Amino acid sequence: MIRILLIILPLAGVFLGWIIRWLYAKFQLSSVEQRAERLNHEAIKEADAKRKELLSEGRDQLQKERNQQEREYRERRIESQRMERRLLQKEENLEKKQIDLDTQRKVLSDRESRVKDRESSLLEEEDRWKRELEKVAGFSTEEAKDLIIQSMENEAKHDAQIMINKIEQDALSDAEKKARDIVITTIQRLASDVTSDVSISSVSLPNDEMKGRIIGREGRNIRTLETLTGVDIIIDDTPEAVVISSFDPVRKEIAKVSLERLIQDGRIHPARIEEVVQKVTKEISQIILEEGEKVVFDLGIHNISKEIVRALGRLHFRTSYGQNVLLHSKEVAIVCGMIAAETGANREIAKRGGLLHDIGKGIETEGDGNHAELGAEMARKHNEDPRVINAIISHHNDVEPSCVESVITQIADAISASRPGARRETLNNYIKRLENLERISTEFEGVDKAYAIQAGRELRIMVNTDTVDDVRSRELAKDIAKKIELEMRYPGRIKVTIIRETRVVEYAR
């Protein structure tokens, strides 16, 4: 029995445990189902609320769009009503004008009929008077007609001559006024910057000890820099500054930039100086080409050779009386285009002549010709139009202008150079240079008077005919020119002209 119990009790325990596990699993399943049902119910409620919210937003949006459409519809209806009223008003005005025109037609028709009646009566009266005049004067109609025609011809000639004189005077007056207006309008339309510079540049130093490093041992550094750049480097008592002097603006710019880079780098010796100068020279050459191409592009001028473009770019570094020559040339080209457009001249030729008129200043040459001759020679070499060549060589009246474009170039050059603010050379420097020229001339024996003209580019000297003969005049001109070269520094060249005039006066008593 005990064995049976021992067998039954474990079986009963296992069965009871299985029953309990089964009941627990059923309870858990019921709980999960309830939870799932609750989540499903909540999801349904949330979806329902979301749907209601979306429906509400949709109704609001629909209402807004409906209101917007109604507002637009009202505005269009108001606009159409306004247009309709305007059309009705125009129709009424047209009807009124039509009525007025009909009335005027009737009036004109009546006047025309009266005029015709009047003409017929005048013709009858004229015939009657002609017959009476023939009886009284004893002339036939043809004879009287010839007499009247001759008298009228004489009177007409007299009146025509008076009218011609008046027209000529008015034309001269109008031409002068129009020319003045063109020049004034051109100056008013012209607005460009002015760059001021001189023949020397100053380079700032961080301290005075840098002067010794620039000079170098036994002056080798400064000699190398001067030799490579072709400038004069002046080191004096001026604190923390070095002066670079040269009449070649490109060399001066190369020397200035090279010296500034050497000072910034700190390594100053002949090898480093040569390396920096070569690098800066390449950069300046590129800048020259870019500046020339830029001004040609800005003016819309085409078919210009690279050599001329490079010469234009060199003008970027050159100044004349404080006025940048490249900007001056561009300004002259613009003015030439304006005046040519107003006067009916060839606008392209005028602009081209204005741009290239000072090209000779950008040519690297050791020749003795002035910039107008050098520029004309370069233009001729590169097959420029003969009118452009004449505009270049005649802009300082070295030769006579042969076309209207050359005259326009002269006018534009004068406008650009003389307008207020264009040139900034100090009056003291200008007067001092002229005084020095005249002083050097009067130091020679036999010179009576000396006059510096053309802004110091020409020196005219009056000599005493008793002490200076023709041979001595030639020697005197050479001596004065040589002394000017030794004592003065100046750009370009100075023309020395000796005038020996003999006047013989005798009286008959």
KAZIUR-V17986 format. One record per helix or strand of 2 or more residues. SS is the DSSP state (a for helix, b for strand). FROM is the first residue (numbers start at 1). TO is the last residue. Records with the same first field share a line. If there is no record, write none. Layout:
SS: FROM-TO ; FROM-TO
This chain:
a: 2-137 ; 141-189 ; 209-215 ; 217-229 ; 249-265 ; 270-299 ; 306-317 ; 325-343 ; 347-356 ; 359-362 ; 371-381 ; 386-393 ; 404-418 ; 427-442 ; 470-487
b: 200-204 ; 232-234 ; 241-245 ; 319-320 ; 323-324 ; 447-453 ; 458-463 ; 495-499
